[in-house]
């Protein structure tokens, strides 16, 4: 009854289930997952849960893997539960993707389970991770240089629907529970293979630390996870607040100003950078302390630019901005464009997000024309002085023209520098040309010789609006 009581306490502490939910139980056939299934089967009536057994055959151990699948199917039938299984050649996928077997297997399991959650067929997926797994995970992450977020270990419950009811139960308790009830389980021969880092931690490192350093090392590691989890729960709420204040999300890109980042306490700045990276790539896999430090170092310079790569993210500094984006996004964003423009007309810009509106209007009062000098989104040109078809294109190196209130022509690149326009925004920066002559540029306005005056008869109104 100790296992049942511990699982019940864990479920209630983290509010894992709501009445009537459909719960997928991930069952590999090993002791942990078999125990999980039997315990949830016994407790299901408390919440009127509808259990559905899920099994993924990784095809890594030939006939042994197929025997596991048959075992789980038979067990499910004996309990009268729904059953879904799939097969995937993890070895072949790992080789094709350049992943190790553990990583590939984990990714495929997650993909398999996610399909049930996304489709709405299931409300929760229960996984068989134990307190022993927690200790091994914390030690593994510590050895890899993880911060406190990593030391929180395996989360008992995640926001995307995964729960771990056995997270408070030791592996030895589970095997005792199964033996006492005469419940069979399958033995995975790969768990003894020391080619896998986790197996070396389980069979060699942890026993050595327990023998020679601390008999309670497992308990200490799981307490560290409990402590770190509560710390991270606080920080997640705080970073939610800071992210809303400091991060600008333009999927798949995230922008971050360097000066506010430098003003934050280091602990908050590190977590804010981690959140920005997570927003871009969807997870934090492969990220370590050195990557976050490199981003903060790039942001710390008072002026300048620079670029670096962290796992799955391209980090670009320009003036007081950091841009975090998936690698290769510039190859998609920075293509040249030319669009013939009719008047009146609407020209959606290929870079997305905004549309240029062109409209002919009768002359407006002098006050409105004067006001347009201070409104960088609306400008007026003298239509009668414009000859030739209009074209909207992106800025190109070498482009120059004479904006209002300037003594002569200037390269638009110089205008960018004075206006502190980040490098990544420049290539898709729109200009309007007439017979190859630039007559308007975003933010910098009309060409001086074509700008509307109180004497203009017909005005070309140029306005950029959100799409």
C-alpha distance (Angstrom), angle and dihedral (degrees) to the residues before:
residue distance angle dihedral
X1 . . .
X2 3.83 . .
X3 3.81 91.1 .
X4 3.81 93.5 47.5
X5 3.81 91.1 48.1
X6 3.81 93.0 48.1
X7 3.80 92.7 48.8
X8 3.80 91.2 47.7
X9 3.80 90.4 51.2
X10 3.82 91.2 49.9
X11 3.81 93.4 48.4
X12 3.79 92.1 50.0
X13 3.81 95.0 42.8
X14 3.79 92.9 55.6
X15 3.83 96.0 30.5
X16 3.77 90.2 -127.7
X17 3.80 98.1 170.5
X18 3.77 138.8 39.0
X19 3.78 125.0 -157.7
X20 3.78 115.1 -75.7
X21 3.79 97.9 8.4
X22 3.80 123.4 154.9
X23 3.80 107.9 -124.7
X24 3.77 126.2 -165.8
X25 3.80 113.2 -150.2
X26 3.81 114.0 -153.7
X27 3.82 105.9 -141.0
X28 3.79 121.5 -179.7
X29 3.81 94.1 170.0
X30 3.80 94.3 -107.6
X31 3.80 123.7 123.8
X32 3.82 96.4 -96.3
X33 3.80 96.9 51.2
X34 3.82 93.7 40.9
X35 3.79 89.4 52.2
X36 3.80 90.1 48.0
X37 3.79 91.5 53.1
X38 3.82 94.4 49.2
X39 3.81 93.2 45.9
X40 3.80 93.8 48.9
X41 3.81 89.9 45.1
X42 3.81 87.9 56.1
X43 3.82 94.3 45.3
X44 3.83 99.2 38.1
X45 3.81 95.1 95.8
X46 3.83 91.2 62.9
X47 3.81 89.7 70.0
X48 3.83 98.5 18.9
X49 3.80 88.7 -115.6
X50 3.80 121.1 -176.4
X51 3.81 107.1 -143.0
X52 3.81 124.2 -151.0
X53 3.82 119.8 -176.3
X54 3.82 117.7 -137.3
X55 3.81 125.2 -165.0
X56 3.81 129.4 178.2
X57 3.81 118.5 -165.8
X58 3.82 107.7 -149.3
X59 3.84 91.3 -167.6
X60 3.80 90.7 -137.1
X61 3.80 99.2 123.4
X62 3.80 104.0 40.1
X63 3.80 113.6 -143.5
X64 3.80 91.5 5.4
X65 3.83 89.7 62.1
X66 3.79 91.5 48.2
X67 3.81 89.8 50.4
X68 3.80 89.1 53.0
X69 3.81 90.2 54.3
X70 3.80 92.4 49.1
X71 3.80 90.6 47.6
X72 3.83 92.5 52.8
X73 3.80 92.1 45.7
X74 3.82 90.9 51.9
X75 3.81 92.1 46.8
X76 3.79 90.6 50.5
X77 3.80 91.8 49.9
X78 3.82 91.1 51.2
X79 3.79 89.6 54.8
X80 3.81 92.5 45.1
X81 3.82 94.7 -123.9
X82 3.80 134.1 142.6
X83 3.80 114.9 -96.0
X84 3.81 134.4 -159.1
X85 3.78 126.3 176.8
X86 3.80 138.4 173.6
X87 3.78 137.8 -174.8
X88 3.78 128.5 -137.8
X89 3.79 131.2 172.6
X90 3.81 97.5 -126.9
X91 3.80 93.5 176.5
X92 3.79 92.1 57.6
X93 3.82 92.6 44.8
X94 3.81 92.5 48.7
X95 3.78 91.1 53.4
X96 3.82 93.0 46.8
X97 3.80 93.3 49.1
X98 3.78 98.5 38.1
X99 3.82 92.0 -118.4
X100 3.78 128.8 136.7
X101 3.80 117.2 -111.5
X102 3.79 94.8 -105.3
X103 3.78 92.3 51.7
X104 3.79 94.2 45.7
X105 3.82 92.4 47.6
X106 3.80 91.3 49.4
X107 3.80 92.3 49.1
X108 3.80 92.8 49.3
X109 3.80 92.9 48.5
X110 3.78 89.6 50.4
X111 3.82 91.3 49.1
X112 3.82 90.7 49.5
X113 3.79 93.5 50.0
X114 3.81 94.5 41.9
X115 3.80 90.4 59.8
X116 3.80 90.5 63.6
X117 3.80 93.3 47.3
X118 3.82 96.0 44.8
X119 3.79 92.6 47.3
X120 3.80 91.5 52.3
X121 3.81 92.6 -122.6
X122 3.81 89.6 121.2
X123 3.81 133.9 27.5
X124 3.80 98.6 -159.9
X125 3.80 138.6 19.0
X126 3.82 114.2 -148.5
X127 3.82 115.4 -151.9
X128 3.81 127.2 -164.9
X129 3.81 101.8 -128.3
X130 3.81 112.7 144.4
X131 3.78 138.6 -158.9
X132 3.81 87.4 -97.8
X133 3.81 89.8 55.3
X134 3.79 87.6 50.7
X135 3.81 92.7 55.4
X136 3.81 91.8 48.3
X137 3.81 91.6 47.9
X138 3.81 94.0 50.5
X139 3.82 91.6 49.7
X140 3.82 91.6 45.3
X141 3.81 92.1 51.5
X142 3.79 92.8 44.4
X143 3.80 90.0 54.3
X144 3.81 89.5 51.0
X145 3.81 91.5 53.6
X146 3.80 99.9 -103.9
X147 3.80 121.4 170.3
X148 3.78 125.6 -133.1
X149 3.81 92.0 -72.8
X150 3.81 89.1 61.5
X151 3.79 92.0 43.1
X152 3.81 88.0 60.9
X153 3.79 81.2 78.0
X154 3.78 121.4 -171.5
X155 3.80 111.9 6.5
X156 3.83 113.5 -128.6
X157 3.81 88.4 -142.4
X158 3.79 133.4 10.2
X159 3.78 131.2 -155.6
X160 3.81 91.7 -118.3
X161 3.81 94.9 62.9
X162 3.82 108.3 -88.2
X163 3.82 119.0 132.6
X164 3.81 131.8 -176.3
X165 3.81 109.5 -159.5
X166 3.86 93.5 174.0
X167 3.82 94.7 56.1
X168 3.81 91.1 109.2
X169 3.82 95.8 48.5
X170 3.82 125.8 89.7
X171 3.80 119.6 -129.1
X172 3.82 90.8 -120.6
X173 3.83 90.1 56.2
X174 3.78 90.2 52.8
X175 3.79 94.6 53.6
X176 3.81 90.1 46.5
X177 3.83 89.8 50.7
X178 3.81 91.2 52.7
X179 3.80 94.9 45.8
X180 3.79 93.1 49.0
X181 3.80 89.5 53.9
X182 3.81 94.0 40.7
X183 3.81 91.4 -121.3
X184 3.80 116.2 159.6
X185 3.79 125.3 -139.3
X186 3.78 138.0 178.7
X187 3.81 125.8 -104.5
X188 3.82 115.8 -136.4
X189 3.82 107.2 -144.8
X190 3.83 91.1 -157.6
X191 3.82 89.5 67.6
X192 3.81 87.7 74.8
X193 3.80 94.7 50.9
X194 3.80 110.4 109.8
X195 3.80 92.0 -159.1
X196 3.80 86.3 87.7
X197 3.81 116.9 78.6
X198 3.79 94.0 -139.5
X199 3.78 91.7 53.4
X200 3.81 90.6 52.5
X201 3.80 89.1 51.7
X202 3.80 91.5 48.0
X203 3.79 99.1 44.4
X204 3.82 103.3 28.6
X205 3.80 117.1 15.4
X206 3.80 102.5 40.4
X207 3.82 94.4 45.7
X208 3.82 89.6 48.8
X209 3.81 92.2 50.4
X210 3.77 90.4 46.9
X211 3.80 91.6 49.7
X212 3.78 99.9 42.5
X213 3.81 107.4 23.6
X214 3.79 116.5 19.4
X215 3.81 126.9 0.1
X216 3.81 87.9 -158.5
X217 3.82 95.5 50.2
X218 3.82 92.4 124.6
X219 3.79 92.3 53.0
X220 3.80 91.1 45.8
X221 3.81 91.9 52.6
X222 3.79 94.0 48.7
X223 3.81 90.4 47.9
X224 3.80 87.8 52.2
X225 3.80 88.2 54.1
X226 3.81 91.4 49.8
X227 3.79 91.1 49.2
X228 3.80 93.8 46.3
X229 3.82 92.1 46.4
X230 3.80 91.9 57.1
X231 3.81 90.5 46.0
X232 3.79 90.8 50.9
X233 3.80 92.1 47.7
X234 3.79 88.1 59.7
X235 3.80 92.8 44.7
X236 3.79 93.7 48.2
X237 3.79 90.3 59.4
X238 3.80 90.9 46.2
X239 3.81 93.1 47.9
X240 3.82 90.1 48.8
X241 3.81 86.2 60.2
X242 3.82 94.4 44.7
X243 3.80 93.0 45.1
X244 3.80 91.2 55.1
X245 3.80 88.2 51.2
X246 3.82 102.4 41.5
X247 3.82 110.1 20.9
X248 3.80 122.6 79.9
X249 3.79 110.6 -161.7
X250 3.81 118.1 -156.6
X251 3.81 99.0 163.3
X252 2.94 124.5 -94.6
X253 3.83 85.9 15.2
X254 3.80 130.1 66.4
X255 3.82 121.8 -163.1
X256 3.80 124.9 -157.3
X257 3.80 129.1 -178.1
X258 3.79 113.4 -128.8
X259 3.80 100.3 -145.8
X260 3.84 97.4 57.3
X261 3.82 88.1 44.3
X262 3.82 90.7 54.6
X263 3.81 90.5 49.5
X264 3.80 93.4 56.9
X265 3.81 122.3 92.1
X266 3.80 108.5 -93.7
X267 3.81 92.5 -113.5
X268 3.82 90.9 56.3
X269 3.82 93.7 41.7
X270 3.80 91.8 53.7
X271 3.78 92.3 50.9
X272 3.79 92.7 45.5
X273 3.81 90.0 54.4
X274 3.80 89.8 49.1
X275 3.81 89.9 51.4
X276 3.82 91.3 50.3
X277 3.82 90.6 50.8
X278 3.80 91.2 47.5
X279 3.81 91.1 51.8
X280 3.80 90.4 53.8
X281 3.82 101.4 44.0
X282 3.80 101.6 22.7
X283 3.81 96.6 -121.8
X284 3.80 143.1 32.5
X285 3.79 99.4 -120.1
X286 3.77 113.9 146.4
X287 3.81 92.7 12.6
X288 3.80 116.8 128.5
X289 3.79 140.1 169.9
X290 3.80 94.2 -84.0
X291 3.82 92.3 56.9
X292 3.80 93.6 52.6
X293 3.81 90.7 45.0
X294 3.81 90.7 52.3
X295 3.82 91.4 53.0
X296 3.81 91.6 49.4
X297 3.80 90.3 47.7
X298 3.81 90.3 52.2
X299 3.80 89.5 51.1
X300 3.80 94.7 45.7
X301 3.81 98.4 71.6
X302 3.81 111.2 101.4
X303 3.81 91.3 -133.7
X304 3.75 140.0 2.9
X305 3.73 143.8 60.2
X306 3.76 138.4 -92.9
X307 3.75 144.5 151.0
X308 3.78 138.0 -135.6
X309 3.77 140.5 167.5
X310 3.79 126.9 -126.5
X311 3.84 121.4 178.6
X312 3.79 106.6 -58.7
X313 3.82 95.9 -12.0
X314 3.82 135.9 90.2
X315 3.83 110.7 -149.2
X316 3.83 115.1 -159.0
X317 3.84 125.1 -175.3
X318 3.82 121.6 -158.5
X319 3.81 123.1 163.1
X320 3.82 106.8 -45.3
X321 3.81 95.7 -19.8
X322 3.78 136.1 91.6
X323 3.79 118.0 -159.3
X324 3.80 118.6 -160.9
X325 3.80 114.8 -166.9
X326 3.81 141.6 152.7
X327 3.81 112.3 -85.7
X328 3.79 111.5 -91.1
X329 3.79 96.4 24.4
X330 3.80 90.4 123.0
X331 3.79 90.0 60.2
X332 3.79 87.7 60.3
X333 3.79 99.5 39.0
X334 3.76 103.7 42.2
X335 3.76 102.9 60.4
X336 3.80 114.9 131.6
X337 3.78 117.1 -110.6
X338 3.82 137.6 -167.5
X339 3.81 121.9 -172.7
X340 3.80 126.1 -176.7
X341 3.80 108.0 -129.1
X342 3.79 124.9 -147.3
X343 3.80 122.1 -161.5
X344 2.95 118.4 -101.0
X345 3.77 93.6 27.7
X346 3.80 151.4 127.7
X347 3.80 120.0 -124.5
X348 3.84 115.2 -169.5
X349 3.79 107.6 -154.9
X350 3.83 116.4 -124.0
X351 3.80 91.8 -132.4
X352 3.80 86.5 66.3
X353 3.75 133.5 -131.8
X354 3.83 101.4 73.4
X355 3.80 142.1 55.7
X356 3.80 128.8 -155.8
X357 3.82 114.2 -134.4
X358 3.80 119.7 -156.4
X359 3.81 118.9 -165.8
X360 3.84 136.7 167.2
X361 3.79 115.2 -138.4
X362 3.75 138.9 167.9
X363 3.80 116.2 -98.6
X364 3.79 113.7 -71.2
X365 3.78 128.4 -144.7
X366 3.78 115.9 -75.9
X367 3.80 91.1 -110.6
X368 3.82 92.8 63.1
X369 3.79 92.2 49.7
X370 3.78 89.8 50.5
X371 3.78 91.4 48.2
X372 3.80 89.6 53.7
X373 3.78 89.1 65.7
X374 3.81 87.8 69.4
X375 3.79 97.7 38.9
X376 3.78 107.5 81.1
X377 3.81 92.9 -170.0
X378 3.85 98.1 57.0
X379 3.82 126.4 49.1
X380 3.80 136.4 167.7
X381 3.80 128.7 -144.5
X382 3.81 130.8 -173.6
X383 3.80 102.5 -104.7
X384 3.81 94.3 -162.6
X385 3.82 90.8 61.8
X386 3.79 95.2 51.9
X387 3.81 115.9 93.0
X388 3.76 127.1 179.9
X389 3.80 134.0 33.6
X390 3.79 117.9 -54.7
X391 3.76 123.6 -120.0
X392 3.81 131.4 -175.2
X393 3.78 114.4 -148.3
X394 3.77 139.6 152.6
X395 3.82 122.8 -92.1
X396 3.80 114.8 -90.4
X397 3.82 128.4 -159.6
X398 3.79 109.0 -87.9
X399 3.82 95.7 29.0
X400 3.79 113.2 142.5
X401 3.79 140.1 168.2
X402 3.81 141.5 153.8
X403 3.82 113.5 -96.4
X404 3.80 122.8 -162.4
X405 3.81 115.7 -71.8
X406 3.80 92.7 18.6
X407 3.79 121.3 121.2
X408 3.78 94.5 -139.3
X409 3.77 146.4 -13.8
X410 3.79 117.3 -48.8
X411 3.75 133.2 -169.9
X412 3.77 109.9 -106.8
X413 3.80 87.4 -132.9
X414 3.82 88.0 66.3
X415 3.80 90.2 50.0
X416 3.80 88.5 52.0
X417 3.78 91.5 53.0
X418 3.80 94.4 49.1
X419 3.80 91.2 46.1
X420 3.84 90.1 45.9
X421 3.80 93.7 -126.8
X422 3.83 108.7 176.9
X423 3.79 115.9 -114.3
X424 3.81 95.3 -116.9
X425 3.84 92.0 57.6
X426 3.80 95.9 53.1
X427 3.81 103.2 71.2
X428 3.81 93.6 60.1
X429 3.84 93.0 39.8
X430 3.84 106.7 132.3
X431 3.80 125.9 -127.9
X432 3.81 129.8 174.8
X433 3.77 119.7 -135.2
X434 3.78 134.7 -169.2
X435 3.78 115.6 -162.7
X436 3.84 88.1 -13.8
X437 3.82 91.1 -55.2
X438 3.81 115.4 122.6
X439 3.80 107.3 -123.8
X440 3.82 99.4 167.6
X441 3.81 140.3 15.1
X442 3.78 130.6 -170.4
X443 3.82 112.6 -90.9
X444 3.83 92.7 -5.6
X445 3.82 93.8 69.9
X446 3.79 135.1 -155.0
X447 3.77 128.2 -8.2
X448 3.81 107.3 -93.4
X449 3.78 95.2 -121.8
X450 3.80 92.4 52.2
X451 3.79 100.6 40.3
X452 3.80 114.6 123.5
X453 3.81 118.3 -102.8
X454 3.82 132.6 -170.2
X455 3.81 86.9 -94.1
X456 3.81 94.7 55.8
X457 3.80 113.8 115.6
X458 3.82 103.0 -160.9
X459 3.78 122.5 23.0
X460 3.79 130.9 -151.5
X461 3.78 105.9 -143.8
X462 3.83 113.8 -154.3
X463 3.78 116.7 -167.9
X464 3.80 131.5 168.3
X465 3.79 114.8 -151.8
X466 3.77 137.0 174.9
X467 3.79 110.8 -89.4
